[in-house]
Amino acid sequence: MAISIRQHEILMKTLELYIQTGNPVGSNALTEVVDTSSSTIRAEFAALESEGFLTHPHTSAGRVPTDAGYRYYVDALIAKDLHEEEAIFSIPDSYGNVDELLQGVSEGISEVTRLLAVVAGPSALGDPVSRVDHLSLREGIHLIVVSTESGHASSTTITLPSSVKDEELHEILRSLNAFLGDQSADAHPIATARRFLVEDYNPLTVGALLEAVEALSRATERGLFIQGASALFDSLEPANLAVVVEIFERRRWLLKLVSDALERSVSNSSGVFVSIGAESGYYNLASTSLVAAAYTYRERPFGVVTLIGPKRMEYDAAISTVRSAAETLTYCLDSRF
């Protein structure tokens, strides 16, 4: 939505003052930071309110931002060059494994921003499968071994009809592994493989095999590192606490939230994804905002760094922090692991 240069300045300064103080912003307060008269500011307030960017609570003469106002403000910040030459924080060499590293990053970014930090690794998001192998144990019983992009391997047994020969299973796995080996061209190789495999092989055999593979690679809570919940709760109004707590008690919702954030940040040209209020799809989180950036390992998405806080958060600091943390994590993973 196009607004004038003066309206842009007034809207941005209104957001900055509201985020700093939490109080409705009046025209007199803006005259100290905008080079125009209070009567002109009041006229522009009315125009911005009619466009849906601002509103005024009750009978107050001051204005507060709507979700659309926050969205305009955040998009303007992202359009600026917020990239820092130096990382906001460094990662010590003492972390011996990836889990310790991700836990340390969650603690670091929460401490820097005083927001809730959620850092997700591949096991929390569903670790991409790189290869599937099998071993026949006895008639009809097969051991399925799944290797993932992060280097983990897990196994399970499946039961197939005795009419399914080892040669057929080898052929299915050969075709499946061919799809998995070309993941750069396909974001969902298992789903793609299923469509093709059921045309050439017994659908029941294909279904049983892929169900086991997907179960072994499915998201779990093990790779989810959360820090700073008290900071989030302290910053929210009491009326909003119960619904936010419910999100964290129903961990599958939180897993879905960060999984969506990973997908959106990967597809975003800026590398940072910001969800304001109910844009997350969870109306229970309408009082909060989320800022996320994906990090990679060997040039493939590996996980996501997320900050969650009140809508009245310092977005410039949150955006810079998650971007810096994601870039630092990418470098650390590629150089140490």
N, C-alpha and C positions, 0 to 999 in steps of 0.2 A: 504494500500500500504506500503510495507516494505522499510524502509530506514535505513541507518547505524546509530550507536550511535552518531558518530560525526555529521552526517547530521541532526539528531534530535536536538542536542544541538545548532547547527548553525541556524536551522529554528526557534526554540523557541526563541533564543536571537534576531534574526532578527525581529520577531513579537513584542517582548517586546519593542525594540528600536523604531520600526515604530509607535507603539501605543503611546509611550511617546512623540515622536517628530513630527510625521506626515511627516517626510522627508524620501526619499529613503535611505536605509541603505547600506553603502559601506563596503568593506572589512577592510579598516583601522579602522573604528569605531568598528568593531567586534573584532579586535585583542585585544582591551582593556577588553573584557569580555569573550573571548574564547581563550583557551591556544593552539593556533596554528598560523601558519604564514598567512600573507595576501594572498600569492599565493595559499596556500591550500584552504583558504576560497573562493577565486575566482573560483577555480575548483569545489568546492562543490556547490557554487551558480549556476554554469552552470548545474550541475547534478540535483539540486532541481528545476531549471527552466524547464529542459526537462521533469521532472515528473509532472509539472503543479502547483507546490506549490508557486513559485515566478515568478515575471515578472519584467521587467525594463521599466520605462517610457521614451519614446523618445530616446535620446542619452545618458541619464544619466548612469553612471557606477554603481549607487546604485540599490538596489532591493526593490520591494514592494510586499506584499503578494497578492495572488489571493484568491478567495473564497475558493478554495481547501486548501490553506495555512491556512486561518482562521479556517477552519473546523478541520484540523489536530491539530492546536494549542488549540482550545476549547476542543476537545475530550481528549487531553492530560491533560488539566486542570481538567476536570471532573473526569478523572481516578485517579487523586491525591485526597487525603483526604482534601477537602476544608471546611469540617464541623467545625464550631466554637463551642467551649464549651459554650461560653456566647453569648446571642443574641446581635446583632449589635445595636439594639435599644430596648427599653422596651415600653410596651403599658400601658398608664395610666389607673387607675381604673375609671376614670371619664366618660367614654363612656357609655351612658345609653341604647343604642340599637346597633344592628349589623351594620346598615348603618353608624352610627357615628364612629364605630370601623373601618370599611373598609375605610372610608374617611381619618381617622387619619393615618392609615397604608400607604395609597397612598402618603400622605404628607410627612411622615417620610422617606420612602425609596427614594423618589425623592430628598429630601434634602440631604440624605447621599450620593447618587450617582451622582447627577446633571444630571439625565436622566429622560425621560418621564416615569411616573409610571401609570399603568392601573391595578386597583384591581377590580376584578369582583366577585360579589356574585351570589347566585343561581337565582335570578330574572333576571340577565343579561344573564345567560347561559341556562336558561330553568330549572326551579325548578322541581326535580323529584317528580312525583305524588305518594303519599302513599295510598290514598283511594278516591273512588268516591261514592257519595250517591245521592239519588234523591227523589223528592217529587212531586206527581201528583197535579197540580193546578186545572185544569179542563180538559175536554175531549180533548186529543191530546196535551196538553201543560204540560211540565214537567220542574221542577227546578232541575238543575244538580249542585251539590256542589263538588268541587275538593279540597282536602287537600294535601299539599305538605310536603316533607321531612323537610323543614325549619320551618314548623308550620303555614304557611299561608293558608288561605282558601278563595276561590273565587267561584262565582256562575254565572250561565247564564241560560236562558230558551231555550228549544228546542221544536220544533213541530214535532210530530210523527203521522202517520196515526192512526185513531181511532181504527183500527183493532189490534193495538199493545196493548196487555193487560199488566196491572201492574205486573202480575205474571211473564210474559216473561221478562220484563225489570229488575225485581228483579233477575231473573236467570242469565241474561247477566252480571249484576253488580257483582253478587256473583262470577262468573267465572273471571271477570276482576280483582276484588280485590284479588283473589287468586294469579293471576300472579303478581300483584303489591307487594304482601306480600313476594315474593320470588325474589326481585331485586338483591340480592347478587349473584344469579346464572344466571342473565340475564341483560345485559347492556341496552337492549331496550325492556322492558316488554310490553309496549303498542303495539309496532309493532308485537311482538310475539303473544300477545292476539288477535290481529286483525286476524291473519292467522287462529287461531283455532276457534274463535267465528263465523266467516262467514261460517264455515262448519256446525254449529249446529243451527244457528239463521238467521233471515232475514238479508241479507247483507246490505240493505238500512238502517235498524234500527241500526245495528252495526256501519255502517259508520257515520251516523248522530251523534250518541253518542260519538264515539271516536274523531270525528272532533271537537266537543265542548270541550272535555277533553284536547286535544292537544292545542287548542287555549288558554285555561285558563292557561296552564303551559308553554306557549311559551316564549322564551327569549324577554326581553324588555330592554330599556336603563336605567330603574330605578335603577338597581343595579350595574351600571358601574361608577367607581370613578377614575377620571383622574386628574393627577397633574404633573406640570413641562413641559407643552407644549413649553414654551418659551426656556427652556434649550435644548430641541431637535432641535428646529428651529435654535437656535444660533450655534449648532454644525454641521449643514448640509451646503453643498455648495448651493449657491443661485439657481443654476439650478435644484436642487432636491426638493426645497421647495414646488412648486406648486403641484407636484404629491402626496407628503406626506400630504399636507393640504386636498387634495381631499379624502384621506382615512378617515380622521376625519369628513369631511362633510357628507360622505356617511356612517353613523354610523352602518348600517347593515354589512358593510365590517369589521369594527372594532369588532363588536360582533362575527362575524365568525372567525376573527383572534384569539381572546382570547378563544373562544370555542374550536378551533383546538389545541391551546396551552394547554388547560386543558387536553384534551384527550391524547395528546402526552406526557405530563409530568407524568400523571398517569401511562402510560404504560412503562415509562422509568425507568430502575432499579436504576438510580442515583437520581430520584425524580426531576431532573431539565431538562428542554427542552430548547435547544438553536437553533434558526433559523437564518441563516446567509444569508443576501441579498435576492435573489429571491427564496431561499428555502421555504419561507413563502407561495409561490404560488401567491403572489402579486408582479408583476414586477415593480409596482410603488414604492415598498419598497426595491428595489435592492440596495439602498445606505445605508440601515439600518440593524440592527440585533435586535433580540428579545430574551430575557432570561425569562423563566417562571418556576414557581413551583406551584403545586396544594396544597391547604390546605383542611383539612377534618373536618367534624363534626360528632361525634359518629361513627368514623371509615369509613365514606363514603365521597367521594369527594364532596366538598361544593362550591369551587370556585378556583380562580387562581390569583396569584400575578405575574405581568408582568412588565418588564423594556424594553423600546425601546430606542435605541440610534444609533449613527453612527456605521458602521462596525469597525471603529477604536476606540472602547470603551475599558475600563478596564474590561475585561471579568471575571477575578478572583474576583474582588470586586462585580460585578453584580451577579455572580453565588452565592457567599456567602450571599449576601444581600437577594435575593429572597428565598433562602433556609431557612435562619434564619427567615425571615418574615413569610413564610408559616408555619414553625414549631411553631412560637410564636402565630400565629393566631389560629392554631389547638388547642394549649393548652388553649388559652383564651376562645375560643368558648366552649370547653368541660367543663371548670371549672366555667364559669360565666353565660352561657345561657342554 
